[in-house]
Amino acid sequence: MTDPKSRDLIVRPTVPKAGLEKFISKLKGVTILNVEPKVAAGKFKTIFESPDADYVICKTFDQMKAAKQSGKPFGYFKKVLSNADVDEIEKASQAGASFIIVDANDWKIIPLENIIAKLHRSKTKVYTTASSSKEVATMFAVLELGVDGVILSTDSIEEVEKASQQLSTQHFSIKPVKIIEVRDVGTGERVCVDTASMMGMGEGMLIGSRSNFMLLVHNESVGSSFTSPRPFRVNAGAVYCYTITPDGNTRYLSELESGTEVWIVNREGQARRATVGRSKIETRPLLLLRGEAGGERGTVILQNAETIRLVKPDGKLLSVTEVQAGDEVLGFAKPASGRHFGMEVDEYIVEK
């Protein structure tokens, strides 16, 4: 798992001049605009081709020399059409550019991969341009490291909000859950979630019968004499079970499908996004576990098989076939709240 790094979402408004002030007033979670400094009126930092901007964009090496004398952070803008342009960007970094802005319309991914590979150990940030939130998501994932920032050209507040979600991080308060009951519950349908990401030791998905009480179900990176490791898979639980998705909502496991985003969570509670490649629903023998933590109680129904494992507080794995009342495993628990079509709402609710 790559350590998360700070990333910048920079907005370049494309609304008509008459609607610019209203558009800017609606921006939330954005701190830098690609506009003339006078337009920002001191409410945002600016990145622009002006010595008055907070971050000065240069298009020539002479401009960089002048900007360097001003003491302000400065960068280099380059439209990338060939490897010669990539070499020029590397020289700009060596000349002291705080950031470089890569504009690559036709070939976008490969040039960025080459530039990130060349500059990822330097102090120069790599920025690029985008025209949609989907493109922003792609840019932040290039060569796994991703770019340091994206300049999003848009006239849509909704697109800005969607793009901002790509910067969001999540931390769950993981705590020991004491198991108070283990019971066979016959057969039923369970869901295997195969993601497009590899998982390591200590990582899995939060699964439960309630949105406020879940257990950390480990991935299948540990094989056995009868099964090969599948570090992209979480044998998550029965079809009705909840997991929490990056949009802040809960989803039933039965709803997960190719393209759905889920949180992969480690034993410290750090979460990262992963895309579901497929989900497999099959009939299997099931096991109910009931646990207690922080005054909250909850259950989860998992497949009754040796390869489904939970995580103990010391980090060791515990197969569900070996779980006994009194054991402690890691999970997530908080005071109950209601859910309406997966969205959290404040209402009285009792779930058993």
C-alpha atoms as a printed R data frame, in Angstrom:
    type eleno elety resid chain resno       x       y       z
1   ATOM     1    CA   MET     A     1   0.000   0.000   0.000
2   ATOM     2    CA   THR     A     2   1.405   3.351  -1.035
3   ATOM     3    CA   ASP     A     3   1.547   5.989   1.697
4   ATOM     4    CA   PRO     A     4  -0.979   8.738   0.987
5   ATOM     5    CA   LYS     A     5   0.452  12.110   0.006
6   ATOM     6    CA   SER     A     6  -1.121  15.522   0.024
7   ATOM     7    CA   ARG     A     7  -2.696  16.517  -3.272
8   ATOM     8    CA   ASP     A     8  -4.062  19.778  -4.603
9   ATOM     9    CA   LEU     A     9  -7.298  20.287  -6.490
10  ATOM    10    CA   ILE     A    10  -7.065  23.604  -8.315
11  ATOM    11    CA   VAL     A    11 -10.158  24.983 -10.004
12  ATOM    12    CA   ARG     A    12 -10.125  26.964 -13.222
13  ATOM    13    CA   PRO     A    13 -13.665  28.381 -13.584
14  ATOM    14    CA   THR     A    14 -15.052  28.374 -17.131
15  ATOM    15    CA   VAL     A    15 -18.288  30.165 -16.298
16  ATOM    16    CA   PRO     A    16 -19.149  33.472 -18.027
17  ATOM    17    CA   LYS     A    17 -17.643  36.522 -16.349
18  ATOM    18    CA   ALA     A    18 -21.062  37.648 -15.094
19  ATOM    19    CA   GLY     A    19 -21.497  34.416 -13.107
20  ATOM    20    CA   LEU     A    20 -17.913  34.074 -11.882
21  ATOM    21    CA   GLU     A    21 -18.385  35.654  -8.456
22  ATOM    22    CA   LYS     A    22 -21.432  33.480  -7.702
23  ATOM    23    CA   PHE     A    23 -19.592  30.339  -8.853
24  ATOM    24    CA   ILE     A    24 -16.581  31.082  -6.666
25  ATOM    25    CA   SER     A    25 -18.775  31.774  -3.635
26  ATOM    26    CA   LYS     A    26 -20.162  28.217  -3.838
27  ATOM    27    CA   LEU     A    27 -16.782  26.476  -3.837
28  ATOM    28    CA   LYS     A    28 -16.104  24.354  -0.754
29  ATOM    29    CA   GLY     A    29 -12.910  22.548   0.160
30  ATOM    30    CA   VAL     A    30 -10.948  24.353  -2.577
31  ATOM    31    CA   THR     A    31  -8.115  26.704  -1.603
32  ATOM    32    CA   ILE     A    32  -6.384  27.475  -4.925
33  ATOM    33    CA   LEU     A    33  -7.864  28.974  -8.098
34  ATOM    34    CA   ASN     A    34  -6.343  29.266 -11.550
35  ATOM    35    CA   VAL     A    35  -7.553  32.851 -12.044
36  ATOM    36    CA   GLU     A    36  -6.164  36.372 -12.089
37  ATOM    37    CA   PRO     A    37  -5.304  37.414  -8.509
38  ATOM    38    CA   LYS     A    38  -7.811  40.280  -8.517
39  ATOM    39    CA   VAL     A    39 -10.653  37.824  -9.255
40  ATOM    40    CA   ALA     A    40  -9.952  35.815  -6.096
41  ATOM    41    CA   ALA     A    41 -10.217  38.986  -4.002
42  ATOM    42    CA   GLY     A    42  -7.938  37.528  -1.352
43  ATOM    43    CA   LYS     A    43 -10.369  34.700  -0.500
44  ATOM    44    CA   PHE     A    44  -8.339  32.040  -2.325
45  ATOM    45    CA   LYS     A    45  -4.715  31.526  -3.202
46  ATOM    46    CA   THR     A    46  -4.035  31.898  -6.907
47  ATOM    47    CA   ILE     A    47  -1.838  30.160  -9.442
48  ATOM    48    CA   PHE     A    48  -1.522  32.268 -12.588
49  ATOM    49    CA   GLU     A    49   0.778  33.851 -15.157
50  ATOM    50    CA   SER     A    50   1.184  36.983 -13.082
51  ATOM    51    CA   PRO     A    51   3.858  38.186 -10.643
52  ATOM    52    CA   ASP     A    52   0.983  39.085  -8.297
53  ATOM    53    CA   ALA     A    53  -0.203  35.456  -8.032
54  ATOM    54    CA   ASP     A    54   0.680  33.358  -4.994
55  ATOM    55    CA   TYR     A    55   2.145  30.735  -7.336
56  ATOM    56    CA   VAL     A    56   3.616  32.180 -10.500
57  ATOM    57    CA   ILE     A    57   3.267  30.202 -13.744
58  ATOM    58    CA   CYS     A    58   6.164  30.648 -16.169
59  ATOM    59    CA   LYS     A    59   6.391  29.549 -19.790
60  ATOM    60    CA   THR     A    60  10.055  30.356 -20.445
61  ATOM    61    CA   PHE     A    61  13.284  29.909 -18.511
62  ATOM    62    CA   ASP     A    62  13.813  33.691 -18.527
63  ATOM    63    CA   GLN     A    63  10.463  34.114 -16.785
64  ATOM    64    CA   MET     A    64  11.568  31.566 -14.203
65  ATOM    65    CA   LYS     A    65  14.752  33.538 -13.509
66  ATOM    66    CA   ALA     A    66  12.702  36.690 -12.895
67  ATOM    67    CA   ALA     A    67  10.218  34.831 -10.696
68  ATOM    68    CA   LYS     A    68  13.045  33.307  -8.689
69  ATOM    69    CA   GLN     A    69  14.292  36.767  -7.770
70  ATOM    70    CA   SER     A    70  10.854  37.694  -6.400
71  ATOM    71    CA   GLY     A    71  11.052  34.923  -3.810
72  ATOM    72    CA   LYS     A    72   7.591  33.574  -4.673
73  ATOM    73    CA   PRO     A    73   6.949  29.922  -5.516
74  ATOM    74    CA   PHE     A    74   7.089  29.543  -9.270
75  ATOM    75    CA   GLY     A    75   6.525  26.780 -11.779
76  ATOM    76    CA   TYR     A    76   6.811  25.882 -15.420
77  ATOM    77    CA   PHE     A    77   3.965  25.237 -17.846
78  ATOM    78    CA   LYS     A    78   4.648  22.939 -20.791
79  ATOM    79    CA   LYS     A    79   2.477  21.381 -23.452
80  ATOM    80    CA   VAL     A    80   3.924  17.900 -23.906
81  ATOM    81    CA   LEU     A    81   4.059  16.560 -27.451
82  ATOM    82    CA   SER     A    82   7.318  14.589 -27.447
83  ATOM    83    CA   ASN     A    83  10.134  13.233 -25.276
84  ATOM    84    CA   ALA     A    84  12.014  16.495 -25.891
85  ATOM    85    CA   ASP     A    85   9.269  18.277 -23.946
86  ATOM    86    CA   VAL     A    86   9.668  15.774 -21.100
87  ATOM    87    CA   ASP     A    87  13.415  16.535 -21.038
88  ATOM    88    CA   GLU     A    88  12.638  20.252 -20.912
89  ATOM    89    CA   ILE     A    89  10.377  19.708 -17.908
90  ATOM    90    CA   GLU     A    90  13.179  17.856 -16.122
91  ATOM    91    CA   LYS     A    91  15.497  20.818 -16.778
92  ATOM    92    CA   ALA     A    92  12.873  23.181 -15.375
93  ATOM    93    CA   SER     A    93  12.806  21.097 -12.207
94  ATOM    94    CA   GLN     A    94  16.583  21.219 -11.973
95  ATOM    95    CA   ALA     A    95  16.371  25.013 -12.420
96  ATOM    96    CA   GLY     A    96  14.333  25.280  -9.233
97  ATOM    97    CA   ALA     A    97  10.698  25.102 -10.338
98  ATOM    98    CA   SER     A    98   8.424  24.450  -7.335
99  ATOM    99    CA   PHE     A    99   5.902  22.842  -9.662
100 ATOM   100    CA   ILE     A   100   5.433  21.959 -13.290
101 ATOM   101    CA   ILE     A   101   2.131  21.950 -15.137
102 ATOM   102    CA   VAL     A   102   1.864  19.241 -17.787
103 ATOM   103    CA   ASP     A   103  -0.656  19.889 -20.548
104 ATOM   104    CA   ALA     A   104  -0.999  16.729 -22.625
105 ATOM   105    CA   ASN     A   105  -4.213  16.523 -24.609
106 ATOM   106    CA   ASP     A   106  -3.735  13.475 -26.847
107 ATOM   107    CA   TRP     A   107  -1.199  11.260 -25.088
108 ATOM   108    CA   LYS     A   108  -1.816  11.942 -21.405
109 ATOM   109    CA   ILE     A   109  -1.036   8.871 -19.313
110 ATOM   110    CA   ILE     A   110   2.327   7.738 -20.747
111 ATOM   111    CA   PRO     A   111   3.988  11.197 -20.682
112 ATOM   112    CA   LEU     A   112   2.791  11.710 -17.105
113 ATOM   113    CA   GLU     A   113   4.156   8.312 -16.078
114 ATOM   114    CA   ASN     A   114   7.541   9.264 -17.527
115 ATOM   115    CA   ILE     A   115   7.527  12.665 -15.813
116 ATOM   116    CA   ILE     A   116   6.451  11.273 -12.435
117 ATOM   117    CA   ALA     A   117   9.178   8.624 -12.677
118 ATOM   118    CA   LYS     A   118  11.788  11.334 -13.363
119 ATOM   119    CA   LEU     A   119  10.630  13.837 -10.734
120 ATOM   120    CA   HIS     A   120   9.115  11.810  -7.872
121 ATOM   121    CA   ARG     A   121  12.316  12.110  -5.819
122 ATOM   122    CA   SER     A   122  12.699  15.831  -6.523
123 ATOM   123    CA   LYS     A   123  11.094  18.761  -4.685
124 ATOM   124    CA   THR     A   124   9.092  19.698  -7.779
125 ATOM   125    CA   LYS     A   125   5.364  18.988  -7.699
126 ATOM   126    CA   VAL     A   126   3.757  17.545 -10.818
127 ATOM   127    CA   TYR     A   127   0.460  19.163 -11.817
128 ATOM   128    CA   THR     A   128  -1.690  18.393 -14.830
129 ATOM   129    CA   THR     A   129  -4.981  19.512 -16.343
130 ATOM   130    CA   ALA     A   130  -8.420  17.902 -16.469
131 ATOM   131    CA   SER     A   131 -11.911  18.723 -17.659
132 ATOM   132    CA   SER     A   132 -13.973  16.277 -15.552
133 ATOM   133    CA   SER     A   133 -14.028  14.638 -12.138
134 ATOM   134    CA   LYS     A   134 -13.483  11.224 -13.754
135 ATOM   135    CA   GLU     A   135 -10.319  12.510 -15.393
136 ATOM   136    CA   VAL     A   136  -9.185  13.909 -12.036
137 ATOM   137    CA   ALA     A   137  -9.529  10.432 -10.490
138 ATOM   138    CA   THR     A   138  -7.390   8.951 -13.260
139 ATOM   139    CA   MET     A   139  -4.669  11.585 -12.886
140 ATOM   140    CA   PHE     A   140  -4.387  10.995  -9.142
141 ATOM   141    CA   ALA     A   141  -3.750   7.299  -9.837
142 ATOM   142    CA   VAL     A   142  -1.156   7.536 -12.614
143 ATOM   143    CA   LEU     A   143   1.846   5.263 -11.923
144 ATOM   144    CA   GLU     A   144   0.292   4.488  -8.504
145 ATOM   145    CA   LEU     A   145   2.015   7.598  -7.072
146 ATOM   146    CA   GLY     A   146  -0.325   9.916  -8.956
147 ATOM   147    CA   VAL     A   147   0.210  13.586  -9.706
148 ATOM   148    CA   ASP     A   148   0.525  16.136  -6.903
149 ATOM   149    CA   GLY     A   149  -2.292  18.271  -8.204
150 ATOM   150    CA   VAL     A   150  -4.866  18.727 -10.943
151 ATOM   151    CA   ILE     A   151  -6.173  21.936 -12.481
152 ATOM   152    CA   LEU     A   152  -9.837  21.236 -13.182
153 ATOM   153    CA   SER     A   153 -11.482  23.401 -15.841
154 ATOM   154    CA   THR     A   154 -15.213  23.415 -15.175
155 ATOM   155    CA   ASP     A   155 -18.393  25.449 -14.836
156 ATOM   156    CA   SER     A   156 -20.040  22.847 -12.575
157 ATOM   157    CA   ILE     A   157 -20.001  22.963  -8.768
158 ATOM   158    CA   GLU     A   158 -21.132  19.313  -8.815
159 ATOM   159    CA   GLU     A   159 -18.027  18.330 -10.782
160 ATOM   160    CA   VAL     A   160 -15.840  20.147  -8.259
161 ATOM   161    CA   GLU     A   161 -17.531  18.285  -5.406
162 ATOM   162    CA   LYS     A   162 -17.068  14.926  -7.143
163 ATOM   163    CA   ALA     A   163 -13.422  15.727  -7.820
164 ATOM   164    CA   SER     A   164 -12.930  16.784  -4.189
165 ATOM   165    CA   GLN     A   165 -14.058  13.319  -3.101
166 ATOM   166    CA   GLN     A   166 -10.942  11.932  -4.787
167 ATOM   167    CA   LEU     A   167  -8.873  13.823  -2.212
168 ATOM   168    CA   SER     A   168 -10.874  12.619   0.750
169 ATOM   169    CA   THR     A   169  -9.244  10.259   3.201
170 ATOM   170    CA   GLN     A   170 -10.979   8.160   5.811
171 ATOM   171    CA   HIS     A   171  -9.941   6.861   9.176
172 ATOM   172    CA   PHE     A   172 -12.102   4.450  11.144
173 ATOM   173    CA   SER     A   173 -11.859   4.097  14.894
174 ATOM   174    CA   ILE     A   174 -10.851   0.452  15.057
175 ATOM   175    CA   LYS     A   175 -11.198  -1.158  18.489
176 ATOM   176    CA   PRO     A   176 -11.269  -4.624  20.072
177 ATOM   177    CA   VAL     A   177 -14.642  -6.373  19.828
178 ATOM   178    CA   LYS     A   178 -15.394  -9.108  22.324
179 ATOM   179    CA   ILE     A   179 -17.195 -12.068  20.763
180 ATOM   180    CA   ILE     A   180 -20.109 -13.128  22.960
181 ATOM   181    CA   GLU     A   181 -21.800 -15.713  20.709
182 ATOM   182    CA   VAL     A   182 -20.841 -18.017  17.848
183 ATOM   183    CA   ARG     A   183 -23.630 -19.973  16.155
184 ATOM   184    CA   ASP     A   184 -24.225 -22.003  12.992
185 ATOM   185    CA   VAL     A   185 -27.175 -20.541  11.062
186 ATOM   186    CA   GLY     A   186 -27.541 -23.005   8.197
187 ATOM   187    CA   THR     A   187 -26.950 -22.129   4.569
188 ATOM   188    CA   GLY     A   188 -27.434 -18.917   2.666
189 ATOM   189    CA   GLU     A   189 -25.846 -16.697   0.053
190 ATOM   190    CA   ARG     A   190 -22.532 -15.020   0.751
191 ATOM   191    CA   VAL     A   191 -20.556 -12.505  -1.311
192 ATOM   192    CA   CYS     A   192 -16.905 -12.722  -2.338
193 ATOM   193    CA   VAL     A   193 -15.652  -9.256  -3.263
194 ATOM   194    CA   ASP     A   194 -12.824  -9.374  -5.816
195 ATOM   195    CA   THR     A   195 -11.161  -5.963  -6.094
196 ATOM   196    CA   ALA     A   196  -8.806  -4.488  -8.654
197 ATOM   197    CA   SER     A   197  -6.249  -3.889  -5.884
198 ATOM   198    CA   MET     A   198  -3.799  -6.100  -4.068
199 ATOM   199    CA   MET     A   199  -4.143  -6.197  -0.293
200 ATOM   200    CA   GLY     A   200  -1.545  -6.949   2.335
201 ATOM   201    CA   MET     A   201  -1.485  -8.302   5.870
202 ATOM   202    CA   GLY     A   202  -3.862  -6.511   8.190
203 ATOM   203    CA   GLU     A   203  -6.111  -5.184   5.411
204 ATOM   204    CA   GLY     A   204  -9.698  -6.088   4.696
205 ATOM   205    CA   MET     A   205 -13.230  -4.714   4.665
206 ATOM   206    CA   LEU     A   206 -15.543  -3.598   7.457
207 ATOM   207    CA   ILE     A   207 -18.618  -5.843   7.375
208 ATOM   208    CA   GLY     A   208 -21.651  -5.964   9.642
209 ATOM   209    CA   SER     A   209 -25.384  -6.241  10.141
210 ATOM   210    CA   ARG     A   210 -25.484  -2.617  11.304
211 ATOM   211    CA   SER     A   211 -23.853   0.478   9.839
212 ATOM   212    CA   ASN     A   212 -22.408   1.406  13.246
213 ATOM   213    CA   PHE     A   213 -21.045  -2.039  14.192
214 ATOM   214    CA   MET     A   214 -18.765  -3.991  11.875
215 ATOM   215    CA   LEU     A   215 -15.940  -6.480  12.048
216 ATOM   216    CA   LEU     A   216 -12.719  -6.240  10.055
217 ATOM   217    CA   VAL     A   217 -12.850  -9.220   7.686
218 ATOM   218    CA   HIS     A   218  -9.367  -9.964   6.385
219 ATOM   219    CA   ASN     A   219  -8.445 -10.471   2.743
220 ATOM   220    CA   GLU     A   220  -7.350 -13.849   1.373
221 ATOM   221    CA   SER     A   221  -3.630 -13.059   1.008
222 ATOM   222    CA   VAL     A   222  -2.909 -16.043   3.258
223 ATOM   223    CA   GLY     A   223  -3.274 -19.324   1.422
224 ATOM   224    CA   SER     A   224  -3.407 -22.855   2.745
225 ATOM   225    CA   SER     A   225  -2.449 -26.356   1.657
226 ATOM   226    CA   PHE     A   226  -5.809 -26.500  -0.141
227 ATOM   227    CA   THR     A   227  -6.145 -22.923  -1.504
228 ATOM   228    CA   SER     A   228  -3.888 -20.433  -3.267
229 ATOM   229    CA   PRO     A   229  -3.527 -16.879  -1.923
230 ATOM   230    CA   ARG     A   230  -5.959 -14.391  -3.450
231 ATOM   231    CA   PRO     A   231  -4.793 -11.039  -2.061
232 ATOM   232    CA   PHE     A   232  -7.351  -9.160  -4.165
233 ATOM   233    CA   ARG     A   233 -10.316 -10.897  -2.476
234 ATOM   234    CA   VAL     A   234 -12.390 -10.468   0.656
235 ATOM   235    CA   ASN     A   235 -14.887 -13.233   1.380
236 ATOM   236    CA   ALA     A   236 -17.049 -10.581   2.926
237 ATOM   237    CA   GLY     A   237 -20.215 -12.107   4.309
238 ATOM   238    CA   ALA     A   238 -23.901 -12.732   3.763
239 ATOM   239    CA   VAL     A   239 -25.759 -10.818   1.052
240 ATOM   240    CA   TYR     A   240 -27.657  -8.576   3.501
241 ATOM   241    CA   CYS     A   241 -24.502  -7.333   5.280
242 ATOM   242    CA   TYR     A   242 -23.398  -3.717   5.125
243 ATOM   243    CA   THR     A   243 -20.101  -2.181   4.158
244 ATOM   244    CA   ILE     A   244 -19.288   1.533   4.028
245 ATOM   245    CA   THR     A   245 -18.354   3.093   0.679
246 ATOM   246    CA   PRO     A   246 -16.241   6.201  -0.063
247 ATOM   247    CA   ASP     A   247 -19.320   8.323  -0.770
248 ATOM   248    CA   GLY     A   248 -20.161   8.018   2.941
249 ATOM   249    CA   ASN     A   249 -23.096   5.685   2.379
250 ATOM   250    CA   THR     A   250 -23.582   2.045   3.268
251 ATOM   251    CA   ARG     A   251 -24.139  -0.584   0.603
252 ATOM   252    CA   TYR     A   252 -25.530  -4.080   0.947
253 ATOM   253    CA   LEU     A   253 -22.951  -6.625  -0.191
254 ATOM   254    CA   SER     A   254 -25.520  -7.855  -2.714
255 ATOM   255    CA   GLU     A   255 -25.365  -4.396  -4.368
256 ATOM   256    CA   LEU     A   256 -21.620  -4.439  -5.022
257 ATOM   257    CA   GLU     A   257 -20.729  -4.904  -8.667
258 ATOM   258    CA   SER     A   258 -17.937  -4.269 -11.129
259 ATOM   259    CA   GLY     A   259 -16.929  -0.619 -10.911
260 ATOM   260    CA   THR     A   260 -18.253   0.013  -7.382
261 ATOM   261    CA   GLU     A   261 -15.772   1.693  -5.030
262 ATOM   262    CA   VAL     A   262 -15.242   0.281  -1.532
263 ATOM   263    CA   TRP     A   263 -13.011   1.092   1.410
264 ATOM   264    CA   ILE     A   264 -10.084  -1.201   2.139
265 ATOM   265    CA   VAL     A   265  -9.241  -0.738   5.818
266 ATOM   266    CA   ASN     A   266  -6.163  -1.781   7.772
267 ATOM   267    CA   ARG     A   267  -5.847  -2.682  11.447
268 ATOM   268    CA   GLU     A   268  -4.939   0.932  12.344
269 ATOM   269    CA   GLY     A   269  -8.157   2.174  10.723
270 ATOM   270    CA   GLN     A   270  -6.551   3.813   7.703
271 ATOM   271    CA   ALA     A   271  -8.753   3.387   4.639
272 ATOM   272    CA   ARG     A   272  -8.002   3.491   0.927
273 ATOM   273    CA   ARG     A   273 -10.237   3.233  -2.090
274 ATOM   274    CA   ALA     A   274 -10.476   0.093  -4.184
275 ATOM   275    CA   THR     A   275 -12.591  -0.699  -7.202
276 ATOM   276    CA   VAL     A   276 -14.633  -3.887  -7.290
277 ATOM   277    CA   GLY     A   277 -13.705  -6.085 -10.238
278 ATOM   278    CA   ARG     A   278 -16.549  -8.506  -9.612
279 ATOM   279    CA   SER     A   279 -18.607  -9.931  -6.779
280 ATOM   280    CA   LYS     A   280 -19.501 -13.608  -6.506
281 ATOM   281    CA   ILE     A   281 -22.684 -14.694  -4.768
282 ATOM   282    CA   GLU     A   282 -22.803 -18.388  -3.907
283 ATOM   283    CA   THR     A   283 -24.704 -20.598  -1.462
284 ATOM   284    CA   ARG     A   284 -22.523 -21.687   1.453
285 ATOM   285    CA   PRO     A   285 -22.814 -22.756   5.131
286 ATOM   286    CA   LEU     A   286 -22.965 -19.687   7.355
287 ATOM   287    CA   LEU     A   287 -21.840 -18.718  10.829
288 ATOM   288    CA   LEU     A   288 -23.235 -15.904  13.015
289 ATOM   289    CA   LEU     A   289 -20.884 -13.958  15.259
290 ATOM   290    CA   ARG     A   290 -22.246 -11.585  17.900
291 ATOM   291    CA   GLY     A   291 -19.892  -9.070  19.467
292 ATOM   292    CA   GLU     A   292 -19.737  -6.194  21.919
293 ATOM   293    CA   ALA     A   293 -17.596  -3.041  21.996
294 ATOM   294    CA   GLY     A   294 -17.994   0.326  23.691
295 ATOM   295    CA   GLY     A   295 -21.491  -0.451  24.893
296 ATOM   296    CA   GLU     A   296 -22.664  -1.384  21.404
297 ATOM   297    CA   ARG     A   297 -23.628  -4.862  20.259
298 ATOM   298    CA   GLY     A   298 -23.873  -6.206  16.745
299 ATOM   299    CA   THR     A   299 -23.688  -9.292  14.564
300 ATOM   300    CA   VAL     A   300 -22.229 -10.397  11.299
301 ATOM   301    CA   ILE     A   301 -22.929 -13.541   9.299
302 ATOM   302    CA   LEU     A   302 -19.934 -14.980   7.455
303 ATOM   303    CA   GLN     A   303 -19.231 -18.094   5.465
304 ATOM   304    CA   ASN     A   304 -18.258 -20.962   7.741
305 ATOM   305    CA   ALA     A   305 -14.867 -21.852   6.253
306 ATOM   306    CA   GLU     A   306 -11.231 -21.852   7.338
307 ATOM   307    CA   THR     A   307 -10.151 -19.244   4.773
308 ATOM   308    CA   ILE     A   308 -12.354 -16.489   6.236
309 ATOM   309    CA   ARG     A   309 -10.270 -14.722   8.866
310 ATOM   310    CA   LEU     A   310 -10.660 -11.914  11.359
311 ATOM   311    CA   VAL     A   311  -7.869  -9.816  12.883
312 ATOM   312    CA   LYS     A   312  -6.944 -10.046  16.551
313 ATOM   313    CA   PRO     A   313  -5.788  -6.943  18.490
314 ATOM   314    CA   ASP     A   314  -2.166  -8.164  18.280
315 ATOM   315    CA   GLY     A   315  -2.427  -8.339  14.476
316 ATOM   316    CA   LYS     A   316  -2.583 -12.118  14.260
317 ATOM   317    CA   LEU     A   317  -5.303 -13.691  12.135
318 ATOM   318    CA   LEU     A   318  -8.092 -15.854  13.488
319 ATOM   319    CA   SER     A   319 -10.144 -18.151  11.275
320 ATOM   320    CA   VAL     A   320 -13.889 -17.914  11.840
321 ATOM   321    CA   THR     A   321 -13.936 -21.693  12.326
322 ATOM   322    CA   GLU     A   322 -11.765 -21.207  15.433
323 ATOM   323    CA   VAL     A   323 -13.570 -18.209  16.948
324 ATOM   324    CA   GLN     A   324 -15.002 -18.818  20.427
325 ATOM   325    CA   ALA     A   325 -17.019 -16.713  22.845
326 ATOM   326    CA   GLY     A   326 -14.583 -14.558  24.798
327 ATOM   327    CA   ASP     A   327 -12.184 -14.003  21.886
328 ATOM   328    CA   GLU     A   328 -11.347 -10.449  20.873
329 ATOM   329    CA   VAL     A   329 -11.115  -9.327  17.249
330 ATOM   330    CA   LEU     A   330 -10.860  -5.923  15.610
331 ATOM   331    CA   GLY     A   331 -13.898  -4.001  14.470
332 ATOM   332    CA   PHE     A   332 -15.622  -0.640  14.243
333 ATOM   333    CA   ALA     A   333 -18.352   0.554  16.607
334 ATOM   334    CA   LYS     A   334 -20.039   3.876  17.307
335 ATOM   335    CA   PRO     A   335 -23.435   5.066  18.662
336 ATOM   336    CA   ALA     A   336 -26.350   4.057  16.439
337 ATOM   337    CA   SER     A   337 -27.878   6.331  13.797
338 ATOM   338    CA   GLY     A   338 -30.502   5.728  11.152
339 ATOM   339    CA   ARG     A   339 -29.954   5.037   7.476
340 ATOM   340    CA   HIS     A   340 -32.257   5.902   4.598
341 ATOM   341    CA   PHE     A   341 -31.245   4.188   1.346
342 ATOM   342    CA   GLY     A   342 -27.703   3.978   2.704
343 ATOM   343    CA   MET     A   343 -27.499   7.654   3.780
344 ATOM   344    CA   GLU     A   344 -26.948   8.433   7.442
345 ATOM   345    CA   VAL     A   345 -29.833  10.310   9.113
346 ATOM   346    CA   ASP     A   346 -30.529  11.374  12.687
347 ATOM   347    CA   GLU     A   347 -33.458   9.284  13.880
348 ATOM   348    CA   TYR     A   348 -34.358   6.807  16.570
349 ATOM   349    CA   ILE     A   349 -33.560   3.274  15.497
350 ATOM   350    CA   VAL     A   350 -33.171  -0.144  17.069
351 ATOM   351    CA   GLU     A   351 -31.537  -2.982  15.129
352 ATOM   352    CA   LYS     A   352 -31.203  -6.537  16.444
